[in-house]
Amino acid sequence: MSATGCRYRAVIFDLDGTLADTEPLVIGCMLETIRAAGHPVTEAQLLRYIGPPLPVMLNRMLGLSLDAAQPIYLDYLERYRRDYMPRTTPLPGAEALLDALREAEVPLALVTNKREDAGRQTVELLGWSERFTVIIGADTAEAPKPDAAPILLALDALNAAPDQAAIVGDTESDMGAGRAAKLAGVIGLVGVRDADYLRNHGATDTAVGLGEIQRLLFGEP
């Protein structure tokens, strides 16, 4: 354990479904947008593919080319910004966790599979702009999660080595990125994916709720 009390020199967070209570908003907006484009998908079908950027989801779920998916993606971005983003709230325990890490002087990064501008807008809406050393979106690095590229970019900004850092996220994209970057901690928040699924995709630890995440990060019983 470090002198700060945290087990890690730096922590990287996912945003949607990890710190921000946006999963119902994201899913609702995706369903509305995809159905408006003439594809009658169900919520259960969508949840099987959630995690990567929407064009990748549409390719895997419906077989759409990335070019064919792009207009749907742009429609989704506008609908989300206009109708859904203003309803964003923190998940229970998010403020307390971020406060504890700030008090412990642990530098933080946010790595999301949203576009960077959308991630920044969400962070600003929540009043968290000063919490993070860097915010990295799906369009910031060479490739989005589960690639290691955005994680390595975050580590560089945080001046931390992989064996000093942890990622906290809720999907296989987060777990895969943490594993690909060889992070010391790959912590899965149970919710959209269960604990076994997260462990099978690279989680070193899993937790139910952000209070339990805080205990894991600080090595508390």
N, C-alpha and C positions, 0 to 999 in steps of 0.2 A: 504494500500500500504506500502511496506517495505521501509526502509531508502534508499535502492538502487534505488528506483523508479520503480522497477519491482513488480508486484502484488504477485509474488511467490518467495519462498526461494530457489527453485530449479526447473529446467525445463528438461524434458526428451523428446528427439526427436526420431521419426522414421527417416529412411534414404531415401529409394527409394520413389520418388514421393513427398517427404516432404522437404528435403534439397537438394538432388541430383536429377538432371534431368535424371533419369534412367528408368522411366516407359516405354518409347518406346524401350529402349535397352532390358529391362527384358522381355517385351512382345514379341519382335522380336525373342529373343533367345529361349524363351519357345516354341513359335510356331515352330521354326525350329527344335528344339530337339524332341518335341512330335510327329511332323509329320515324322521325320526321324525314329522314333520308330514304325511307322505304324498306327498312330492315326490321322486321318485327321480333327483336330479340327479347328474351326474358331476363329478369334480374338474376336468376340462378345461373343462366348461361353466361351473363356478363361477369359474375363473381368468379367464375372459373379462370378468367383471363386477366383479372385486374392486377395491376402492378407496373407493367411497362407503359411507355407513352401510348396514347390512344391509337395512332396510326399502326403501331406494331400489334396492339390488341385486335384491331379490325382485320389486319392481315391474317392473324392466327385464328380468329373466331369466325370470320366470314369469307376468308380467302381473297379479300380485296387487295389490290396492289397498293403500294404506298402512295402512288400518284392518285389513285381513285379514292383513297382514304383522306387525302389532304383537305378537300373541301368540307368534309364532315368534321374534321379536326378543327378547322378554322371557325366553322359554325359553333362547335362546342365551346371554343375559347371565348367567343363573344357572348354566348348565352350564359356561360358560367360567370364571366366578369360582370355582366349586367344584372342577372337575376339571382345568382346563387352565392357568389363570394360575399356580399354584404351580410349574409346570415352566419358567417363563420364564427365559431367560438372555440376556446381552448378545451382540450379534453380534461377531465378531472385529474388533478395532480400535476398538470403541466407547469403551472406558475410556480408551485412549490419546488418542483424538481429543478427548474431553471434558476430559481433563487438560490438553491443549495449549491449548484455548480458555480454560480457567480461568486458566492461567498467563499467557496473553495478555490477561486481563481483558476478554474479549469476552462481553457479556451474551447469554444464550440463552433462547429460548422453545421450548416444545413445543406443537405443534398437531396433534391427532390426530382422526380420524373415529370413534374410540371416544367414548362418553359421558365427560364430564370425570371423574366419580368412578372409572370403570374405568381411565382413563389415569393418574390419581393413584395408584391402588392398584398398578398395574404399576411406576410410577416408584419408589414406596416399597419395593416388593419388591426392586428392583434397587439400592436404596441411593442413588438419584439425586435425592432431594427437594431438596437444596440446590444442585443444578446449574442449575436453571431459575428464571428470574425469574417466569415465568408458565406455567401449563399450561391449554390451551384445548381443550375437547372439542367434539364435534358438537352438543352442546346448550348450549354457552356463548355463542356468537355468534348473530347473526340467521339464519345459514345455515352449513352445513359446507363444507369444501373440496369442489369446486373454486371455490366462491365466494371472493371476496376478503375477506369480512367477518372470518373468524377471523385472517387474516394482518394486517389493519389493526388489529385489537384487540391482537394481539401486539406490533406495532410501537409502538403507543401505550404499552404497559407497558414496553417496552425503551427508550423515548425515542429512537427511531431513525426516520429517513426511509426511504422505499422505495429510494431510490438509494444508501443506505448499507448495505443488508441483503441477505442471501441466505437461500433456503430449500433444505433438503436433504430429498429424499423419493424414493420408489420407484415411484409410480404416476402416472397421468395426473391424478388428483385433486390431487396435490401440485404438479405442473407447472402445471396450469391455475390453481390458486390463486395461485402465485407470479407467473405471467404477468398475471393479472387485477389483482393488487396492484402491478404494475409494479416488481417487485424487481430490483435490479441483477444478482443471481445466482440462477438457477433450476437447481439441480444435481440431476441424476437418478442414482440408484444402480441400476445394472443388476442385475436379478435376476428378479422376477416379470414385468418388462417389459424388452425389449431397448433398446439405445441409440437405434436409429432411431425406435422408437415413442416414447420419451421426448422426443427432439428434436422430433418431429412434434407433440407436445402441449405444447411450450413450453420445454423444457430449453435453457439456454444452454450447459451443459456436462454431460457424463456421465462416470461413473467405475465401475470394477469394484472393489468393496471400499472399506472405510472408510479404509484407508491412502491410497488414491488421492484420496478426498474430502479428507483432511487436506492433501495436497499442493496440491490446487486452492484450498482456503480460504486457505492461507498463501502462495500464489504460488510454490511450490517446483517445481523442474524434475523 
